[in-house]
Amino acid sequence: MAGNTEPLSPRAKLAVTAGKAAAAVSRAAGRGSGSVIGGRVALKLDPDLLARLAGHLDVILVSATNGKTTTTRLIAEALRAGGPVVSNALGANMPAGITSALAGGSDAKYGVIEVDEKYLAGVARDVTPKAIALLNLSRDQLDRAAETRMLAERWREGLAGSKALIVANADDPLIVWAASSSANVVWVAAGQEWKDDAWSCPSCGGVMQRPGNDWFCAECGFRRPTPSWALSGDHVLDPHGSAWPIKLQLPGRANKANATTSAAVAAAFGVPPQVALERMYSVQAVAGRYDVVSFLDRELRLLLAKNPAGWLETFSLIDPPPTPVILSVNARGADGTDTSWLWDVDYTRLAGHPIFVLGDRRLDLAVRLEVAGLDFEVCESLDEAVKMAPPGRIEVIANYTAFQDLRRRVGN
């Protein structure tokens, strides 16, 4: 399945060198990993560089609203059983960050790439992937991203005619609509906890019927496809009906779903489910997510939740009351500046937890918690919140830039 192995042209080599230099300067200046600025410089010098860097790789793209960073990491670990892997493991998932990641993969066999939802179709055109994993679509960054139905339509149009194997979640109607324009689809029953973006039929606009775990549209006949892979409790069911145990260090049902999709992808490249799942056990944290850190003589578990679907999944895996919970919300460019999504989150699930609120938009969050009838304290800093929290491990839940702020503060 290997692609083109032609050596890079002098122009491409110059672009890669310049990009790495720009990234190094950015790191030296303390402005992050430098992957984005490095990729931008490289693409400016050679606009076709992304396609050139991917030419020798079996590329797997992963896109979704939630879970794409973790799933990318799990697939990468599984595929290392078959050869070297290059991946954008830190989550720089737009073309510039992807270019930087692939620039370090000259000796790799596989490229496992997380892609921002908005850029999936364009990146797929550039890198000619062998497989694309589609996990879920839900509301997120409403000021930047398209409405979910429009995004699904854009994926559907962009993937039509693609020769890639599409590994798609059969339980999300928007994903099924997006993937069903493709000729080669493997359906995975990965589940869908958050359903509030999928009550209307993406095909005709009719009301979706949802008996049990099934779904269908009575008006046009659009319905859930029969999956060949499935998450069943703590096991992955493969197309032959064999059940393979999932043993992860990552918590929660959502990560078992991510592992199920990852096993299906790995199998397409010849890695058996047992081998793939055993390799996934080595993943303890993903770019700081799920890390347990020590700060001010307290244990903190760091959890990322960026949108209503993500918060719902996160609430399901935190320790029960009276475990203290710190919530932090920003609304910077990378988060989306619209915080109206806070009203879609069911914060009553935190009843009984001592709650401490911080972040740039702590007052927006405080109003939401007040309406939900919860008791909470508004804090100016993580230090203040930790000092006020009662004994026990603290669950810290934050959206994207707030999560990065917290990681820097705890030295993670």
C-alpha positions as CSV (number, residue, x, y, z in Angstrom):
1,M,0.0,0.0,0.0
2,A,3.0,2.3,0.0
3,G,2.9,5.5,-2.0
4,N,5.3,7.4,-4.1
5,T,8.9,7.2,-2.9
6,E,10.4,10.0,-5.1
7,P,13.0,12.1,-3.2
8,L,12.0,15.7,-2.4
9,S,12.9,18.4,-4.9
10,P,15.4,21.1,-4.0
11,R,12.5,23.5,-3.5
12,A,10.7,21.2,-1.1
13,K,13.9,20.5,0.8
14,L,14.5,24.3,1.2
15,A,10.9,24.7,2.4
16,V,11.3,22.0,5.0
17,T,14.6,23.4,6.2
18,A,13.1,27.0,6.5
19,G,10.1,25.6,8.3
20,K,12.1,23.8,10.9
21,A,14.3,26.9,11.4
22,A,11.2,29.1,12.0
23,A,9.8,26.5,14.4
24,A,13.1,26.5,16.3
25,V,13.1,30.3,16.6
26,S,9.5,30.2,17.9
27,R,10.4,27.6,20.5
28,A,13.4,29.5,21.6
29,A,11.2,32.6,22.1
30,G,8.9,30.6,24.3
31,R,5.9,30.8,21.9
32,G,4.9,27.2,21.8
33,S,6.1,24.2,19.7
34,G,6.5,26.2,16.6
35,S,4.7,23.7,14.5
36,V,2.1,26.1,13.1
37,I,4.5,28.9,12.1
38,G,7.0,26.4,10.8
39,G,4.3,24.9,8.6
40,R,3.2,28.3,7.3
41,V,6.7,29.2,6.3
42,A,7.3,25.9,4.6
43,L,3.9,26.1,2.7
44,K,4.7,29.7,1.6
45,L,7.9,28.5,0.0
46,D,6.3,25.4,-1.6
47,P,2.5,25.4,-1.7
48,D,2.5,21.7,-2.8
49,L,4.7,20.6,0.1
50,L,2.0,18.7,2.0
51,A,1.3,16.4,-0.9
52,R,5.1,15.9,-1.5
53,L,5.7,15.0,2.2
54,A,2.8,12.5,2.1
55,G,3.9,10.8,-1.1
56,H,5.7,7.9,0.4
57,L,3.3,7.3,3.3
58,D,0.2,5.2,3.9
59,V,-1.9,8.1,5.3
60,I,-4.7,7.8,7.7
61,L,-6.8,10.9,8.5
62,V,-8.9,11.2,11.6
63,S,-11.6,13.9,12.0
64,A,-14.4,14.6,14.4
65,T,-15.7,17.2,16.8
66,N,-14.6,15.2,19.8
67,G,-12.0,12.5,20.3
68,K,-9.8,13.0,17.3
69,T,-6.6,13.7,19.1
70,T,-7.0,10.6,21.3
71,T,-8.0,8.4,18.4
72,T,-5.1,9.6,16.3
73,R,-2.8,8.6,19.2
74,L,-4.4,5.1,19.6
75,I,-4.3,4.4,15.8
76,A,-0.6,5.5,15.7
77,E,0.3,3.1,18.6
78,A,-1.6,0.2,17.0
79,L,0.1,0.8,13.6
80,R,3.6,0.9,15.1
81,A,3.2,-2.9,15.1
82,G,3.5,-2.7,11.3
83,G,6.2,-0.1,10.9
84,P,7.4,3.5,11.8
85,V,4.7,6.1,12.2
86,V,4.7,9.9,11.9
87,S,1.8,11.8,13.5
88,N,0.7,15.2,14.6
89,A,0.5,13.9,18.2
90,L,0.2,17.3,19.8
91,G,-3.0,18.2,17.9
92,A,-1.8,20.9,15.4
93,N,-4.5,19.8,13.0
94,M,-4.7,22.4,10.3
95,P,-2.6,22.3,7.1
96,A,0.4,24.2,8.5
97,G,0.6,22.0,11.6
98,I,0.1,18.8,9.5
99,T,2.9,19.9,7.2
100,S,5.3,20.4,10.1
101,A,4.4,17.0,11.5
102,L,5.0,15.2,8.1
103,A,8.3,17.0,7.6
104,G,9.7,14.8,10.4
105,G,8.5,11.6,8.8
106,S,11.0,10.8,6.0
107,D,11.6,7.3,7.3
108,A,8.0,6.5,8.3
109,K,5.7,4.0,6.7
110,Y,2.4,5.4,8.1
111,G,1.2,9.0,8.5
112,V,-1.6,9.1,11.1
113,I,-3.0,12.6,11.0
114,E,-5.6,14.4,13.0
115,V,-7.5,17.0,10.8
116,D,-9.7,19.9,11.9
117,E,-13.2,19.3,10.6
118,K,-13.2,22.4,8.5
119,Y,-10.1,21.3,6.6
120,L,-10.8,17.6,6.1
121,A,-11.8,17.6,2.4
122,G,-8.9,19.9,1.4
123,V,-6.3,17.8,3.3
124,A,-7.7,14.6,1.8
125,R,-7.3,16.0,-1.7
126,D,-3.6,16.9,-0.9
127,V,-2.4,13.7,0.8
128,T,-4.5,11.0,-0.9
129,P,-5.2,9.0,2.3
130,K,-5.5,5.2,2.3
131,A,-8.1,5.5,5.2
132,I,-10.2,8.2,6.9
133,A,-11.8,7.7,10.3
134,L,-14.9,9.8,11.0
135,L,-16.0,9.7,14.7
136,N,-18.8,12.3,15.3
137,L,-20.1,15.7,14.5
138,S,-21.7,18.1,17.0
139,R,-21.9,21.9,17.7
140,D,-18.6,23.5,18.4
141,Q,-17.0,27.0,17.9
142,L,-20.3,28.4,16.5
143,D,-18.6,31.6,15.4
144,R,-16.0,29.7,13.2
145,A,-17.3,26.3,12.2
146,A,-20.3,25.7,10.0
147,E,-23.5,24.4,11.4
148,T,-23.2,20.7,11.7
149,R,-25.5,19.8,8.9
150,M,-23.6,22.0,6.5
151,L,-20.3,20.5,7.7
152,A,-21.6,17.0,7.1
153,E,-22.7,18.1,3.6
154,R,-19.2,19.5,2.9
155,W,-17.6,16.2,4.0
156,R,-20.1,14.3,1.8
157,E,-19.2,16.3,-1.2
158,G,-15.5,16.3,-0.5
159,L,-15.3,12.5,0.1
160,A,-17.5,11.5,-2.9
161,G,-15.3,9.5,-5.3
162,S,-12.5,9.1,-2.7
163,K,-10.6,5.8,-3.0
164,A,-9.9,5.9,0.7
165,L,-11.4,3.3,3.1
166,I,-13.8,5.3,5.3
167,V,-14.1,4.0,8.8
168,A,-17.2,5.7,10.2
169,N,-19.5,5.7,13.2
170,A,-22.8,4.1,12.3
171,D,-24.5,5.6,15.4
172,D,-24.1,9.2,14.3
173,P,-26.6,10.1,11.5
174,L,-24.5,13.1,10.5
175,I,-21.4,10.9,10.1
176,V,-23.4,8.3,8.1
177,W,-24.7,11.0,5.8
178,A,-21.2,12.3,5.3
179,A,-19.7,8.9,4.7
180,S,-22.4,7.4,2.5
181,S,-21.2,9.2,-0.6
182,S,-18.1,6.9,-0.5
183,A,-17.9,3.5,-2.2
184,N,-15.8,1.8,0.5
185,V,-17.1,2.3,4.1
186,V,-16.5,0.2,7.2
187,W,-19.3,0.9,9.7
188,V,-18.4,0.9,13.4
189,A,-21.1,0.9,16.2
190,A,-19.2,3.3,18.5
191,G,-22.2,4.8,20.2
192,Q,-23.5,8.4,20.5
193,E,-24.0,9.9,23.9
194,W,-24.8,13.4,22.7
195,K,-27.8,13.3,20.3
196,D,-29.0,16.9,20.3
197,D,-27.4,17.7,17.0
198,A,-29.0,14.7,15.2
199,W,-32.7,14.8,15.8
200,S,-33.5,15.9,12.2
201,C,-32.7,13.8,9.2
202,P,-29.6,15.2,7.3
203,S,-31.0,13.8,4.1
204,C,-34.5,15.3,4.0
205,G,-34.9,17.3,7.2
206,G,-37.6,15.0,8.7
207,V,-37.7,14.1,12.4
208,M,-35.4,11.2,13.2
209,Q,-36.9,8.2,15.0
210,R,-34.6,6.7,17.7
211,P,-35.9,3.4,19.0
212,G,-33.3,1.9,21.4
213,N,-29.9,2.1,19.8
214,D,-31.3,2.3,16.3
215,W,-32.2,5.4,14.3
216,F,-34.1,6.0,11.0
217,C,-36.1,8.6,9.1
218,A,-39.7,7.5,8.5
219,E,-40.0,10.1,5.7
220,C,-37.1,9.3,3.4
221,G,-35.9,5.9,4.6
222,F,-32.4,7.1,5.6
223,R,-31.4,4.7,8.4
224,R,-28.5,3.4,10.5
225,P,-26.3,1.0,8.5
226,T,-25.4,-2.4,9.8
227,P,-22.0,-2.2,11.5
228,S,-19.3,-4.7,11.0
229,W,-17.4,-3.6,14.1
230,A,-18.9,-2.7,17.5
231,L,-18.2,-1.6,21.0
232,S,-19.9,-4.0,23.4
233,G,-19.2,-3.2,27.0
234,D,-15.5,-3.7,27.6
235,H,-15.0,-5.6,24.3
236,V,-14.5,-4.9,20.6
237,L,-16.6,-7.1,18.4
238,D,-14.9,-7.7,15.0
239,P,-16.6,-8.6,11.7
240,H,-16.2,-12.3,12.5
241,G,-18.1,-12.0,15.8
242,S,-15.0,-12.4,17.9
243,A,-14.8,-10.3,21.1
244,W,-11.5,-8.7,22.0
245,P,-11.0,-7.2,25.5
246,I,-10.3,-3.5,25.7
247,K,-7.8,-2.6,28.4
248,L,-7.0,1.1,28.5
249,Q,-5.4,3.4,30.9
250,L,-7.6,6.2,29.5
251,P,-10.9,6.5,31.3
252,G,-14.5,6.5,30.1
253,R,-16.8,5.0,27.6
254,A,-15.8,7.5,24.9
255,N,-12.2,6.2,24.9
256,K,-13.5,2.6,24.5
257,A,-15.3,3.9,21.5
258,N,-12.2,5.5,20.2
259,A,-10.3,2.2,20.7
260,T,-13.0,0.3,18.7
261,T,-12.6,2.7,15.7
262,S,-8.8,2.5,16.1
263,A,-8.9,-1.3,16.0
264,A,-11.0,-1.2,12.8
265,V,-8.5,1.1,11.2
266,A,-5.5,-1.0,12.3
267,A,-7.1,-4.2,10.9
268,A,-7.3,-2.6,7.5
269,F,-3.5,-2.3,7.5
270,G,-3.0,-5.9,8.7
271,V,-2.7,-5.4,12.4
272,P,-4.9,-7.9,14.3
273,P,-7.4,-6.6,16.9
274,Q,-5.6,-8.3,19.8
275,V,-2.2,-6.8,18.9
276,A,-3.8,-3.3,18.2
277,L,-5.7,-3.2,21.5
278,E,-2.7,-4.5,23.5
279,R,-0.6,-1.7,22.1
280,M,-3.2,0.9,22.9
281,Y,-2.8,0.1,26.6
282,S,0.5,2.0,26.6
283,V,-1.3,5.3,26.1
284,Q,-1.6,7.0,29.6
285,A,-2.4,10.5,28.6
286,V,-2.8,12.5,25.3
287,A,-1.3,16.0,25.1
288,G,-2.0,16.4,28.9
289,R,-5.5,15.1,28.8
290,Y,-6.2,12.7,31.7
291,D,-2.9,13.5,33.4
292,V,-2.8,13.4,37.2
293,V,-0.4,16.1,38.5
294,S,0.7,17.3,41.9
295,F,0.1,21.0,42.6
296,L,0.2,22.8,46.0
297,D,0.4,19.4,47.7
298,R,-2.8,18.3,46.0
299,E,-3.6,15.8,43.2
300,L,-5.3,17.2,40.2
301,R,-6.7,15.3,37.2
302,L,-6.7,17.4,34.1
303,L,-9.6,16.9,31.7
304,L,-10.4,18.7,28.4
305,A,-14.0,19.5,27.4
306,K,-14.5,21.9,24.5
307,N,-18.2,21.7,23.7
308,P,-21.5,20.3,25.0
309,A,-20.9,16.8,23.8
310,G,-17.4,16.8,25.3
311,W,-18.6,18.1,28.6
312,L,-21.3,15.4,28.7
313,E,-18.7,12.6,28.2
314,T,-16.4,14.2,30.8
315,F,-19.1,14.4,33.5
316,S,-19.6,10.6,33.1
317,L,-16.0,9.8,34.0
318,I,-15.3,12.1,37.0
319,D,-15.2,10.7,40.5
320,P,-18.6,10.9,42.4
321,P,-19.5,13.6,45.0
322,P,-18.1,15.0,47.2
323,T,-15.1,15.1,44.9
324,P,-14.2,18.8,44.3
325,V,-14.4,20.1,40.7
326,I,-12.7,23.1,39.1
327,L,-14.2,24.4,35.9
328,S,-12.3,26.8,33.7
329,V,-13.6,28.5,30.5
330,N,-12.0,30.9,28.1
331,A,-13.3,32.3,24.8
332,R,-10.2,33.1,22.9
333,G,-9.6,32.6,19.1
334,A,-8.8,28.9,19.5
335,D,-11.9,28.3,21.6
336,G,-14.4,30.2,19.6
337,T,-15.5,33.6,21.0
338,D,-19.2,32.6,21.3
339,T,-20.0,31.1,24.7
340,S,-23.7,30.5,24.1
341,W,-22.8,26.7,24.1
342,L,-22.6,26.9,27.9
343,W,-26.4,26.9,28.0
344,D,-26.5,23.5,26.1
345,V,-24.5,21.7,28.8
346,D,-26.4,19.9,31.6
347,Y,-24.4,21.2,34.6
348,T,-27.0,19.7,37.0
349,R,-24.9,16.5,36.7
350,L,-22.4,18.3,39.0
351,A,-24.9,18.5,41.9
352,G,-23.2,17.5,45.1
353,H,-19.7,18.4,44.0
354,P,-18.0,21.4,45.5
355,I,-17.5,23.6,42.4
356,F,-14.9,26.3,41.8
357,V,-15.0,28.5,38.6
358,L,-12.2,30.3,36.9
359,G,-11.0,31.4,33.5
360,D,-11.5,34.4,31.3
361,R,-15.2,33.8,31.0
362,R,-15.8,32.6,34.6
363,L,-18.7,35.1,35.0
364,D,-20.5,33.7,32.0
365,L,-20.1,30.2,33.5
366,A,-21.2,31.5,36.9
367,V,-24.4,32.7,35.5
368,R,-25.1,29.4,33.9
369,L,-24.4,27.5,37.1
370,E,-26.6,29.9,39.0
371,V,-29.5,29.2,36.7
372,A,-28.8,25.4,37.1
373,G,-29.2,25.9,40.9
374,L,-25.7,24.8,41.8
375,D,-23.5,26.1,44.6
376,F,-20.1,27.3,43.5
377,E,-17.3,29.7,44.2
378,V,-15.8,32.1,41.6
379,C,-12.0,32.2,41.8
380,E,-9.3,34.5,40.3
381,S,-6.7,31.7,39.9
382,L,-6.0,28.0,40.0
383,D,-4.0,28.6,43.2
384,E,-7.0,30.1,44.9
385,A,-9.3,27.4,43.8
386,V,-7.0,24.6,44.9
387,K,-6.5,26.2,48.3
388,M,-10.3,26.5,48.8
389,A,-11.1,23.0,47.7
390,P,-12.0,20.3,50.3
391,P,-9.7,17.3,50.7
392,G,-9.4,14.6,48.0
393,R,-8.3,14.5,44.4
394,I,-9.6,17.5,42.4
395,E,-11.1,17.0,38.9
396,V,-10.1,20.0,36.7
397,I,-12.3,20.4,33.6
398,A,-11.3,23.2,31.1
399,N,-11.9,24.1,27.5
400,Y,-9.0,24.4,25.0
401,T,-7.0,27.5,25.9
402,A,-8.0,27.3,29.5
403,F,-6.6,23.8,29.6
404,Q,-3.3,25.1,28.1
405,D,-3.2,27.8,30.7
406,L,-3.7,25.3,33.5
407,R,-1.0,23.0,32.1
408,R,1.5,25.8,32.1
409,R,0.6,26.7,35.7
410,V,1.1,23.2,37.0
411,G,4.3,22.7,35.0
412,N,2.8,19.9,32.9
